[in-house]
Amino acid sequence: MRAIEKKMQQSLSDRIFYFCATAIAAAALIAVLYPLYFIIIASFSNSNMVNQGLVTLLPKDINFYGYRKILDRTDLWVGYKNTIVYTVCGTLLNLAVTLPAAYVLAQSRFRARRFVMPLFVITMYFGGGMVPTYMLVKTLHLTNSPLIMIIMGAVSVYNVIITRTFFENSIPAELQEAAELDGCSHFRYFVSIVLPLSKAVVSVITLYYAVGHWNDFFNALLYLNRDEYQPLQTVLRNILISNQAMAGTTGAGEGSYAQQYADQIKFAVIIVSTVPVLCIYPFIQKYFEKGVMIGAVKG
């Protein structure tokens, strides 16, 4: 009888735990998603109502002025094109450097890895500095060149560590030994066996690199002066600054309308810059959780 009561009590405690865990998870989900939802509805609502706190769940006084103002600009589409090129080419370069480096560092037969790996880690804490880096870029004649947006930050040591840990713990050494007995070279083994078995970690670091390139605007501010090479983030920043300045220089009567439109453009800028990434993420979500957990394993 005591065993049955204990089992019932344990079952009740489990139900309470699951209920609390579900409630906390739901609250966290709302806390994460609602700001994004609010920005979406605020981007085509009356900004005065937004500022007064009247827009909470549904848009009011729907107006697409912010989107029309942004999408009618030709430099926006130039920025989109540049950012897509920078993101695709830069991410491919990142993968071309990160994956082979992680593969070599994961090889136990590579005796120099205990010496090489600290050299990678040191760069995570100590850098050359902004001014020396700019002088180096200028010496290499990469200022005002789109190549700087692709090759700058070609490798992330954090991603190298994640990928190396995956190669060490998820791909058995016996698989490589069997491949070598069949006459498989390192390159063939890496391309035909390691990469197909590493979709999870490749998807994760691809997302990390791609989002980094997509959001990169500081390098453009430092190294690019020509408008035809500006990425999307810089173009949107210029649009936002110009509209805020216009709102500040108009008269008292026109100022309220100008500020209203400036606020609407501000919300629309956020949506325009984040929608492409949000559309891509669901396709690699199934690999994301497994890939992120790799970094928790000691390598």
Secondary structure by P-SEA (a helix, b strand, c coil): caaaaaaaaaaaaaaaaaaaaaaaaaaaaaaacaaaaaaaaaacccaaaaaacccccccccccaaaaaaacccaaaaaaaaaaaaaaaaaaaaaaacaaaaaaaaacccccaaaaaaaaaaaaacccccaaaaaaaaaaaccccccccccccccccaaaaaaaaaaaaccccaaaaaaaaaacccaaaaaacccccccaaaaaaaaaaaaaaaaaccccccccccccccccaaaaaaaaaaaaaaaaaaccccaaaaaaaaaaaaaaaaaaaacaaaaaaccccccaaaaaaacccccc
